Amino acid sequence: MRPLRDAESSDHSPDGAAPQRRRALLAILVILLLGIAGWWISQRLRQASSIQDCVMQGRHNCAPVGN
């Protein structure tokens, strides 16, 4: 039978660091994905805004070529 660890020694064990490291990496990944999604949405909104500005000026060739 293995002896039980006391609470103080378990706080500094390498076994306790792995779940915290995983949580931190997951949080960084989520923040990164949110940043990328925000950038993508802002680019799409900017493109739609420029097309709307073009149409509001009365132009007829506003849509970008290839879309």
mmCIF file of the N, C-alpha and C atoms, coordinates in Angstrom:
data_MODEL
# 
_entry.id   MODEL 
# 
loop_
_atom_site.group_PDB 
_atom_site.id 
_atom_site.type_symbol 
_atom_site.label_atom_id 
_atom_site.label_alt_id 
_atom_site.label_comp_id 
_atom_site.label_asym_id 
_atom_site.label_entity_id 
_atom_site.label_seq_id 
_atom_site.pdbx_PDB_ins_code 
_atom_site.Cartn_x 
_atom_site.Cartn_y 
_atom_site.Cartn_z 
_atom_site.occupancy 
_atom_site.B_iso_or_equiv 
_atom_site.pdbx_formal_charge 
_atom_site.auth_seq_id 
_atom_site.auth_comp_id 
_atom_site.auth_asym_id 
_atom_site.auth_atom_id 
_atom_site.pdbx_PDB_model_num 
ATOM 1   N N  . MET A 1 1  ? 0.845   -1.178 0.000   1.00 0.00 ? 1  MET A N  1 
ATOM 2   C CA . MET A 1 1  ? 0.000   0.000  0.000   1.00 0.00 ? 1  MET A CA 1 
ATOM 3   C C  . MET A 1 1  ? 0.887   1.238  0.000   1.00 0.00 ? 1  MET A C  1 
ATOM 4   N N  . ARG A 1 2  ? 0.540   2.205  -0.856  1.00 0.00 ? 2  ARG A N  1 
ATOM 5   C CA . ARG A 1 2  ? 1.332   3.431  -0.954  1.00 0.00 ? 2  ARG A CA 1 
ATOM 6   C C  . ARG A 1 2  ? 0.879   4.422  0.107   1.00 0.00 ? 2  ARG A C  1 
ATOM 7   N N  . PRO A 1 3  ? 1.817   5.181  0.659   1.00 0.00 ? 3  PRO A N  1 
ATOM 8   C CA . PRO A 1 3  ? 1.423   6.187  1.650   1.00 0.00 ? 3  PRO A CA 1 
ATOM 9   C C  . PRO A 1 3  ? 0.685   7.342  0.972   1.00 0.00 ? 3  PRO A C  1 
ATOM 10  N N  . LEU A 1 4  ? -0.236  7.910  1.694   1.00 0.00 ? 4  LEU A N  1 
ATOM 11  C CA . LEU A 1 4  ? -1.000  9.045  1.186   1.00 0.00 ? 4  LEU A CA 1 
ATOM 12  C C  . LEU A 1 4  ? -0.143  10.298 1.198   1.00 0.00 ? 4  LEU A C  1 
ATOM 13  N N  . ARG A 1 5  ? -0.309  11.123 0.195   1.00 0.00 ? 5  ARG A N  1 
ATOM 14  C CA . ARG A 1 5  ? 0.414   12.395 0.157   1.00 0.00 ? 5  ARG A CA 1 
ATOM 15  C C  . ARG A 1 5  ? -0.369  13.422 0.964   1.00 0.00 ? 5  ARG A C  1 
ATOM 16  N N  . ASP A 1 6  ? 0.358   14.314 1.607   1.00 0.00 ? 6  ASP A N  1 
ATOM 17  C CA . ASP A 1 6  ? -0.332  15.387 2.312   1.00 0.00 ? 6  ASP A CA 1 
ATOM 18  C C  . ASP A 1 6  ? -0.670  16.499 1.323   1.00 0.00 ? 6  ASP A C  1 
ATOM 19  N N  . ALA A 1 7  ? -1.535  17.416 1.708   1.00 0.00 ? 7  ALA A N  1 
ATOM 20  C CA . ALA A 1 7  ? -2.039  18.453 0.813   1.00 0.00 ? 7  ALA A CA 1 
ATOM 21  C C  . ALA A 1 7  ? -0.930  19.384 0.317   1.00 0.00 ? 7  ALA A C  1 
ATOM 22  N N  . GLU A 1 8  ? 0.059   19.645 1.155   1.00 0.00 ? 8  GLU A N  1 
ATOM 23  C CA . GLU A 1 8  ? 1.122   20.573 0.769   1.00 0.00 ? 8  GLU A CA 1 
ATOM 24  C C  . GLU A 1 8  ? 2.000   19.993 -0.336  1.00 0.00 ? 8  GLU A C  1 
ATOM 25  N N  . SER A 1 9  ? 2.329   18.725 -0.259  1.00 0.00 ? 9  SER A N  1 
ATOM 26  C CA . SER A 1 9  ? 3.196   18.130 -1.275  1.00 0.00 ? 9  SER A CA 1 
ATOM 27  C C  . SER A 1 9  ? 2.467   17.945 -2.599  1.00 0.00 ? 9  SER A C  1 
ATOM 28  N N  . SER A 1 10 ? 1.150   17.770 -2.590  1.00 0.00 ? 10 SER A N  1 
ATOM 29  C CA . SER A 1 10 ? 0.414   17.590 -3.847  1.00 0.00 ? 10 SER A CA 1 
ATOM 30  C C  . SER A 1 10 ? 0.308   18.897 -4.628  1.00 0.00 ? 10 SER A C  1 
ATOM 31  N N  . ASP A 1 11 ? 0.405   20.047 -3.959  1.00 0.00 ? 11 ASP A N  1 
ATOM 32  C CA . ASP A 1 11 ? 0.348   21.333 -4.651  1.00 0.00 ? 11 ASP A CA 1 
ATOM 33  C C  . ASP A 1 11 ? 1.575   21.560 -5.529  1.00 0.00 ? 11 ASP A C  1 
ATOM 34  N N  . HIS A 1 12 ? 2.700   20.968 -5.157  1.00 0.00 ? 12 HIS A N  1 
ATOM 35  C CA . HIS A 1 12 ? 3.947   21.196 -5.872  1.00 0.00 ? 12 HIS A CA 1 
ATOM 36  C C  . HIS A 1 12 ? 4.343   20.009 -6.735  1.00 0.00 ? 12 HIS A C  1 
ATOM 37  N N  . SER A 1 13 ? 3.464   19.051 -6.879  1.00 0.00 ? 13 SER A N  1 
ATOM 38  C CA . SER A 1 13 ? 3.812   17.867 -7.659  1.00 0.00 ? 13 SER A CA 1 
ATOM 39  C C  . SER A 1 13 ? 3.685   18.148 -9.149  1.00 0.00 ? 13 SER A C  1 
ATOM 40  N N  . PRO A 1 14 ? 4.501   17.496 -9.953  1.00 0.00 ? 14 PRO A N  1 
ATOM 41  C CA . PRO A 1 14 ? 4.400   17.680 -11.399 1.00 0.00 ? 14 PRO A CA 1 
ATOM 42  C C  . PRO A 1 14 ? 3.084   17.141 -11.956 1.00 0.00 ? 14 PRO A C  1 
ATOM 43  N N  . ASP A 1 15 ? 2.447   16.214 -11.247 1.00 0.00 ? 15 ASP A N  1 
ATOM 44  C CA . ASP A 1 15 ? 1.177   15.664 -11.724 1.00 0.00 ? 15 ASP A CA 1 
ATOM 45  C C  . ASP A 1 15 ? 0.081   16.723 -11.735 1.00 0.00 ? 15 ASP A C  1 
ATOM 46  N N  . GLY A 1 16 ? 0.097   17.650 -10.816 1.00 0.00 ? 16 GLY A N  1 
ATOM 47  C CA . GLY A 1 16 ? -0.919  18.692 -10.750 1.00 0.00 ? 16 GLY A CA 1 
ATOM 48  C C  . GLY A 1 16 ? -0.727  19.772 -11.803 1.00 0.00 ? 16 GLY A C  1 
ATOM 49  N N  . ALA A 1 17 ? 0.460   19.870 -12.373 1.00 0.00 ? 17 ALA A N  1 
ATOM 50  C CA . ALA A 1 17 ? 0.739   20.913 -13.357 1.00 0.00 ? 17 ALA A CA 1 
ATOM 51  C C  . ALA A 1 17 ? 0.162   20.580 -14.727 1.00 0.00 ? 17 ALA A C  1 
ATOM 52  N N  . ALA A 1 18 ? 0.030   19.308 -15.050 1.00 0.00 ? 18 ALA A N  1 
ATOM 53  C CA . ALA A 1 18 ? -0.448  18.919 -16.382 1.00 0.00 ? 18 ALA A CA 1 
ATOM 54  C C  . ALA A 1 18 ? -1.868  19.404 -16.664 1.00 0.00 ? 18 ALA A C  1 
ATOM 55  N N  . PRO A 1 19 ? -2.834  19.218 -15.778 1.00 0.00 ? 19 PRO A N  1 
ATOM 56  C CA . PRO A 1 19 ? -4.185  19.725 -16.070 1.00 0.00 ? 19 PRO A CA 1 
ATOM 57  C C  . PRO A 1 19 ? -4.234  21.253 -16.161 1.00 0.00 ? 19 PRO A C  1 
ATOM 58  N N  . GLN A 1 20 ? -3.444  21.935 -15.334 1.00 0.00 ? 20 GLN A N  1 
ATOM 59  C CA . GLN A 1 20 ? -3.406  23.400 -15.402 1.00 0.00 ? 20 GLN A CA 1 
ATOM 60  C C  . GLN A 1 20 ? -2.799  23.855 -16.718 1.00 0.00 ? 20 GLN A C  1 
ATOM 61  N N  . ARG A 1 21 ? -1.785  23.169 -17.165 1.00 0.00 ? 21 ARG A N  1 
ATOM 62  C CA . ARG A 1 21 ? -1.146  23.517 -18.439 1.00 0.00 ? 21 ARG A CA 1 
ATOM 63  C C  . ARG A 1 21 ? -2.115  23.288 -19.592 1.00 0.00 ? 21 ARG A C  1 
ATOM 64  N N  . ARG A 1 22 ? -2.861  22.181 -19.534 1.00 0.00 ? 22 ARG A N  1 
ATOM 65  C CA . ARG A 1 22 ? -3.847  21.898 -20.573 1.00 0.00 ? 22 ARG A CA 1 
ATOM 66  C C  . ARG A 1 22 ? -4.933  22.959 -20.602 1.00 0.00 ? 22 ARG A C  1 
ATOM 67  N N  . ARG A 1 23 ? -5.390  23.364 -19.425 1.00 0.00 ? 23 ARG A N  1 
ATOM 68  C CA . ARG A 1 23 ? -6.418  24.417 -19.352 1.00 0.00 ? 23 ARG A CA 1 
ATOM 69  C C  . ARG A 1 23 ? -5.907  25.732 -19.906 1.00 0.00 ? 23 ARG A C  1 
ATOM 70  N N  . ALA A 1 24 ? -4.665  26.065 -19.601 1.00 0.00 ? 24 ALA A N  1 
ATOM 71  C CA . ALA A 1 24 ? -4.083  27.310 -20.101 1.00 0.00 ? 24 ALA A CA 1 
ATOM 72  C C  . ALA A 1 24 ? -3.932  27.267 -21.615 1.00 0.00 ? 24 ALA A C  1 
ATOM 73  N N  . LEU A 1 25 ? -3.470  26.149 -22.146 1.00 0.00 ? 25 LEU A N  1 
ATOM 74  C CA . LEU A 1 25 ? -3.343  26.022 -23.601 1.00 0.00 ? 25 LEU A CA 1 
ATOM 75  C C  . LEU A 1 25 ? -4.700  26.072 -24.285 1.00 0.00 ? 25 LEU A C  1 
ATOM 76  N N  . LEU A 1 26 ? -5.688  25.462 -23.685 1.00 0.00 ? 26 LEU A N  1 
ATOM 77  C CA . LEU A 1 26 ? -7.045  25.508 -24.237 1.00 0.00 ? 26 LEU A CA 1 
ATOM 78  C C  . LEU A 1 26 ? -7.582  26.937 -24.225 1.00 0.00 ? 26 LEU A C  1 
ATOM 79  N N  . ALA A 1 27 ? -7.323  27.676 -23.159 1.00 0.00 ? 27 ALA A N  1 
ATOM 80  C CA . ALA A 1 27 ? -7.765  29.066 -23.082 1.00 0.00 ? 27 ALA A CA 1 
ATOM 81  C C  . ALA A 1 27 ? -7.079  29.915 -24.145 1.00 0.00 ? 27 ALA A C  1 
ATOM 82  N N  . ILE A 1 28 ? -5.786  29.700 -24.350 1.00 0.00 ? 28 ILE A N  1 
ATOM 83  C CA . ILE A 1 28 ? -5.060  30.435 -25.389 1.00 0.00 ? 28 ILE A CA 1 
ATOM 84  C C  . ILE A 1 28 ? -5.619  30.093 -26.764 1.00 0.00 ? 28 ILE A C  1 
ATOM 85  N N  . LEU A 1 29 ? -5.920  28.834 -27.005 1.00 0.00 ? 29 LEU A N  1 
ATOM 86  C CA . LEU A 1 29 ? -6.486  28.410 -28.281 1.00 0.00 ? 29 LEU A CA 1 
ATOM 87  C C  . LEU A 1 29 ? -7.852  29.047 -28.524 1.00 0.00 ? 29 LEU A C  1 
ATOM 88  N N  . VAL A 1 30 ? -8.690  29.085 -27.503 1.00 0.00 ? 30 VAL A N  1 
ATOM 89  C CA . VAL A 1 30 ? -10.014 29.700 -27.637 1.00 0.00 ? 30 VAL A CA 1 
ATOM 90  C C  . VAL A 1 30 ? -9.877  31.193 -27.931 1.00 0.00 ? 30 VAL A C  1 
ATOM 91  N N  . ILE A 1 31 ? -8.990  31.874 -27.230 1.00 0.00 ? 31 ILE A N  1 
ATOM 92  C CA . ILE A 1 31 ? -8.782  33.308 -27.469 1.00 0.00 ? 31 ILE A CA 1 
ATOM 93  C C  . ILE A 1 31 ? -8.261  33.539 -28.881 1.00 0.00 ? 31 ILE A C  1 
ATOM 94  N N  . LEU A 1 32 ? -7.341  32.699 -29.333 1.00 0.00 ? 32 LEU A N  1 
ATOM 95  C CA . LEU A 1 32 ? -6.809  32.822 -30.683 1.00 0.00 ? 32 LEU A CA 1 
ATOM 96  C C  . LEU A 1 32 ? -7.903  32.612 -31.730 1.00 0.00 ? 32 LEU A C  1 
ATOM 97  N N  . LEU A 1 33 ? -8.734  31.601 -31.535 1.00 0.00 ? 33 LEU A N  1 
ATOM 98  C CA . LEU A 1 33 ? -9.830  31.350 -32.477 1.00 0.00 ? 33 LEU A CA 1 
ATOM 99  C C  . LEU A 1 33 ? -10.836 32.494 -32.489 1.00 0.00 ? 33 LEU A C  1 
ATOM 100 N N  . LEU A 1 34 ? -11.126 33.059 -31.330 1.00 0.00 ? 34 LEU A N  1 
ATOM 101 C CA . LEU A 1 34 ? -12.034 34.207 -31.288 1.00 0.00 ? 34 LEU A CA 1 
ATOM 102 C C  . LEU A 1 34 ? -11.436 35.411 -32.002 1.00 0.00 ? 34 LEU A C  1 
ATOM 103 N N  . GLY A 1 35 ? -10.146 35.611 -31.851 1.00 0.00 ? 35 GLY A N  1 
ATOM 104 C CA . GLY A 1 35 ? -9.476  36.709 -32.550 1.00 0.00 ? 35 GLY A CA 1 
ATOM 105 C C  . GLY A 1 35 ? -9.517  36.530 -34.057 1.00 0.00 ? 35 GLY A C  1 
ATOM 106 N N  . ILE A 1 36 ? -9.263  35.317 -34.522 1.00 0.00 ? 36 ILE A N  1 
ATOM 107 C CA . ILE A 1 36 ? -9.304  35.040 -35.954 1.00 0.00 ? 36 ILE A CA 1 
ATOM 108 C C  . ILE A 1 36 ? -10.722 35.211 -36.487 1.00 0.00 ? 36 ILE A C  1 
ATOM 109 N N  . ALA A 1 37 ? -11.705 34.719 -35.754 1.00 0.00 ? 37 ALA A N  1 
ATOM 110 C CA . ALA A 1 37 ? -13.097 34.877 -36.187 1.00 0.00 ? 37 ALA A CA 1 
ATOM 111 C C  . ALA A 1 37 ? -13.496 36.348 -36.221 1.00 0.00 ? 37 ALA A C  1 
ATOM 112 N N  . GLY A 1 38 ? -13.071 37.127 -35.244 1.00 0.00 ? 38 GLY A N  1 
ATOM 113 C CA . GLY A 1 38 ? -13.367 38.556 -35.231 1.00 0.00 ? 38 GLY A CA 1 
ATOM 114 C C  . GLY A 1 38 ? -12.735 39.284 -36.400 1.00 0.00 ? 38 GLY A C  1 
ATOM 115 N N  . TRP A 1 39 ? -11.492 38.925 -36.730 1.00 0.00 ? 39 TRP A N  1 
ATOM 116 C CA . TRP A 1 39 ? -10.816 39.540 -37.877 1.00 0.00 ? 39 TRP A CA 1 
ATOM 117 C C  . TRP A 1 39 ? -11.542 39.187 -39.172 1.00 0.00 ? 39 TRP A C  1 
ATOM 118 N N  . TRP A 1 40 ? -11.942 37.921 -39.335 1.00 0.00 ? 40 TRP A N  1 
ATOM 119 C CA . TRP A 1 40 ? -12.638 37.469 -40.535 1.00 0.00 ? 40 TRP A CA 1 
ATOM 120 C C  . TRP A 1 40 ? -13.974 38.198 -40.690 1.00 0.00 ? 40 TRP A C  1 
ATOM 121 N N  . ILE A 1 41 ? -14.722 38.317 -39.599 1.00 0.00 ? 41 ILE A N  1 
ATOM 122 C CA . ILE A 1 41 ? -16.004 39.010 -39.650 1.00 0.00 ? 41 ILE A CA 1 
ATOM 123 C C  . ILE A 1 41 ? -15.809 40.482 -39.996 1.00 0.00 ? 41 ILE A C  1 
ATOM 124 N N  . SER A 1 42 ? -14.805 41.113 -39.431 1.00 0.00 ? 42 SER A N  1 
ATOM 125 C CA . SER A 1 42 ? -14.575 42.529 -39.733 1.00 0.00 ? 42 SER A CA 1 
ATOM 126 C C  . SER A 1 42 ? -14.209 42.723 -41.201 1.00 0.00 ? 42 SER A C  1 
ATOM 127 N N  . GLN A 1 43 ? -13.450 41.795 -41.778 1.00 0.00 ? 43 GLN A N  1 
ATOM 128 C CA . GLN A 1 43 ? -13.111 41.887 -43.195 1.00 0.00 ? 43 GLN A CA 1 
ATOM 129 C C  . GLN A 1 43 ? -14.353 41.741 -44.069 1.00 0.00 ? 43 GLN A C  1 
ATOM 130 N N  . ARG A 1 44 ? -15.234 40.824 -43.719 1.00 0.00 ? 44 ARG A N  1 
ATOM 131 C CA . ARG A 1 44 ? -16.474 40.635 -44.480 1.00 0.00 ? 44 ARG A CA 1 
ATOM 132 C C  . ARG A 1 44 ? -17.375 41.857 -44.360 1.00 0.00 ? 44 ARG A C  1 
ATOM 133 N N  . LEU A 1 45 ? -17.464 42.425 -43.178 1.00 0.00 ? 45 LEU A N  1 
ATOM 134 C CA . LEU A 1 45 ? -18.288 43.622 -42.995 1.00 0.00 ? 45 LEU A CA 1 
ATOM 135 C C  . LEU A 1 45 ? -17.710 44.806 -43.762 1.00 0.00 ? 45 LEU A C  1 
ATOM 136 N N  . ARG A 1 46 ? -16.401 44.936 -43.789 1.00 0.00 ? 46 ARG A N  1 
ATOM 137 C CA . ARG A 1 46 ? -15.766 46.017 -44.538 1.00 0.00 ? 46 ARG A CA 1 
ATOM 138 C C  . ARG A 1 46 ? -16.033 45.867 -46.031 1.00 0.00 ? 46 ARG A C  1 
ATOM 139 N N  . GLN A 1 47 ? -15.971 44.631 -46.520 1.00 0.00 ? 47 GLN A N  1 
ATOM 140 C CA . GLN A 1 47 ? -16.239 44.377 -47.938 1.00 0.00 ? 47 GLN A CA 1 
ATOM 141 C C  . GLN A 1 47 ? -17.692 44.700 -48.279 1.00 0.00 ? 47 GLN A C  1 
ATOM 142 N N  . ALA A 1 48 ? -18.624 44.282 -47.434 1.00 0.00 ? 48 ALA A N  1 
ATOM 143 C CA . ALA A 1 48 ? -20.034 44.578 -47.678 1.00 0.00 ? 48 ALA A CA 1 
ATOM 144 C C  . ALA A 1 48 ? -20.287 46.076 -47.613 1.00 0.00 ? 48 ALA A C  1 
ATOM 145 N N  . SER A 1 49 ? -19.632 46.757 -46.712 1.00 0.00 ? 49 SER A N  1 
ATOM 146 C CA . SER A 1 49 ? -19.795 48.200 -46.586 1.00 0.00 ? 49 SER A CA 1 
ATOM 147 C C  . SER A 1 49 ? -19.292 48.926 -47.828 1.00 0.00 ? 49 SER A C  1 
ATOM 148 N N  . SER A 1 50 ? -18.155 48.478 -48.371 1.00 0.00 ? 50 SER A N  1 
ATOM 149 C CA . SER A 1 50 ? -17.637 49.144 -49.571 1.00 0.00 ? 50 SER A CA 1 
ATOM 150 C C  . SER A 1 50 ? -18.549 48.906 -50.770 1.00 0.00 ? 50 SER A C  1 
ATOM 151 N N  . ILE A 1 51 ? -19.146 47.730 -50.871 1.00 0.00 ? 51 ILE A N  1 
ATOM 152 C CA . ILE A 1 51 ? -20.099 47.471 -51.955 1.00 0.00 ? 51 ILE A CA 1 
ATOM 153 C C  . ILE A 1 51 ? -21.341 48.331 -51.781 1.00 0.00 ? 51 ILE A C  1 
ATOM 154 N N  . GLN A 1 52 ? -21.836 48.460 -50.558 1.00 0.00 ? 52 GLN A N  1 
ATOM 155 C CA . GLN A 1 52 ? -23.010 49.308 -50.306 1.00 0.00 ? 52 GLN A CA 1 
ATOM 156 C C  . GLN A 1 52 ? -22.701 50.766 -50.613 1.00 0.00 ? 52 GLN A C  1 
ATOM 157 N N  . ASP A 1 53 ? -21.520 51.235 -50.265 1.00 0.00 ? 53 ASP A N  1 
ATOM 158 C CA . ASP A 1 53 ? -21.134 52.614 -50.591 1.00 0.00 ? 53 ASP A CA 1 
ATOM 159 C C  . ASP A 1 53 ? -21.118 52.832 -52.099 1.00 0.00 ? 53 ASP A C  1 
ATOM 160 N N  . CYS A 1 54 ? -20.615 51.851 -52.820 1.00 0.00 ? 54 CYS A N  1 
ATOM 161 C CA . CYS A 1 54 ? -20.554 51.941 -54.275 1.00 0.00 ? 54 CYS A CA 1 
ATOM 162 C C  . CYS A 1 54 ? -21.961 52.004 -54.867 1.00 0.00 ? 54 CYS A C  1 
ATOM 163 N N  . VAL A 1 55 ? -22.855 51.165 -54.382 1.00 0.00 ? 55 VAL A N  1 
ATOM 164 C CA . VAL A 1 55 ? -24.238 51.152 -54.881 1.00 0.00 ? 55 VAL A CA 1 
ATOM 165 C C  . VAL A 1 55 ? -24.940 52.459 -54.538 1.00 0.00 ? 55 VAL A C  1 
ATOM 166 N N  . MET A 1 56 ? -24.701 52.977 -53.345 1.00 0.00 ? 56 MET A N  1 
ATOM 167 C CA . MET A 1 56 ? -25.341 54.231 -52.936 1.00 0.00 ? 56 MET A CA 1 
ATOM 168 C C  . MET A 1 56 ? -24.874 55.411 -53.797 1.00 0.00 ? 56 MET A C  1 
ATOM 169 N N  . GLN A 1 57 ? -23.700 55.302 -54.415 1.00 0.00 ? 57 GLN A N  1 
ATOM 170 C CA . GLN A 1 57 ? -23.209 56.351 -55.295 1.00 0.00 ? 57 GLN A CA 1 
ATOM 171 C C  . GLN A 1 57 ? -23.796 56.226 -56.705 1.00 0.00 ? 57 GLN A C  1 
ATOM 172 N N  . GLY A 1 58 ? -24.576 55.180 -56.945 1.00 0.00 ? 58 GLY A N  1 
ATOM 173 C CA . GLY A 1 58 ? -25.228 55.010 -58.233 1.00 0.00 ? 58 GLY A CA 1 
ATOM 174 C C  . GLY A 1 58 ? -24.412 54.258 -59.257 1.00 0.00 ? 58 GLY A C  1 
ATOM 175 N N  . ARG A 1 59 ? -23.347 53.640 -58.849 1.00 0.00 ? 59 ARG A N  1 
ATOM 176 C CA . ARG A 1 59 ? -22.519 52.892 -59.796 1.00 0.00 ? 59 ARG A CA 1 
ATOM 177 C C  . ARG A 1 59 ? -23.176 51.540 -60.093 1.00 0.00 ? 59 ARG A C  1 
ATOM 178 N N  . HIS A 1 60 ? -22.788 50.937 -61.214 1.00 0.00 ? 60 HIS A N  1 
ATOM 179 C CA . HIS A 1 60 ? -23.392 49.659 -61.617 1.00 0.00 ? 60 HIS A CA 1 
ATOM 180 C C  . HIS A 1 60 ? -22.390 48.508 -61.573 1.00 0.00 ? 60 HIS A C  1 
ATOM 181 N N  . ASN A 1 61 ? -21.102 48.766 -61.487 1.00 0.00 ? 61 ASN A N  1 
ATOM 182 C CA . ASN A 1 61 ? -20.099 47.695 -61.491 1.00 0.00 ? 61 ASN A CA 1 
ATOM 183 C C  . ASN A 1 61 ? -19.445 47.575 -60.106 1.00 0.00 ? 61 ASN A C  1 
ATOM 184 N N  . CYS A 1 62 ? -20.234 47.387 -59.079 1.00 0.00 ? 62 CYS A N  1 
ATOM 185 C CA . CYS A 1 62 ? -19.733 47.424 -57.711 1.00 0.00 ? 62 CYS A CA 1 
ATOM 186 C C  . CYS A 1 62 ? -19.217 46.075 -57.201 1.00 0.00 ? 62 CYS A C  1 
ATOM 187 N N  . ALA A 1 63 ? -19.784 44.991 -57.705 1.00 0.00 ? 63 ALA A N  1 
ATOM 188 C CA . ALA A 1 63 ? -19.392 43.671 -57.200 1.00 0.00 ? 63 ALA A CA 1 
ATOM 189 C C  . ALA A 1 63 ? -17.970 43.348 -57.633 1.00 0.00 ? 63 ALA A C  1 
ATOM 190 N N  . PRO A 1 64 ? -17.138 42.858 -56.727 1.00 0.00 ? 64 PRO A N  1 
ATOM 191 C CA . PRO A 1 64 ? -15.777 42.480 -57.099 1.00 0.00 ? 64 PRO A CA 1 
ATOM 192 C C  . PRO A 1 64 ? -15.774 41.322 -58.087 1.00 0.00 ? 64 PRO A C  1 
ATOM 193 N N  . VAL A 1 65 ? -14.799 41.298 -58.960 1.00 0.00 ? 65 VAL A N  1 
ATOM 194 C CA . VAL A 1 65 ? -14.688 40.229 -59.955 1.00 0.00 ? 65 VAL A CA 1 
ATOM 195 C C  . VAL A 1 65 ? -14.297 38.946 -59.241 1.00 0.00 ? 65 VAL A C  1 
ATOM 196 N N  . GLY A 1 66 ? -14.984 37.861 -59.564 1.00 0.00 ? 66 GLY A N  1 
ATOM 197 C CA . GLY A 1 66 ? -14.653 36.552 -58.987 1.00 0.00 ? 66 GLY A CA 1 
ATOM 198 C C  . GLY A 1 66 ? -15.576 36.149 -57.849 1.00 0.00 ? 66 GLY A C  1 
ATOM 199 N N  . ASN A 1 67 ? -16.470 36.991 -57.407 1.00 0.00 ? 67 ASN A N  1 
ATOM 200 C CA . ASN A 1 67 ? -17.386 36.621 -56.325 1.00 0.00 ? 67 ASN A CA 1 
ATOM 201 C C  . ASN A 1 67 ? -18.769 36.426 -56.838 1.00 0.00 ? 67 ASN A C  1 
# 
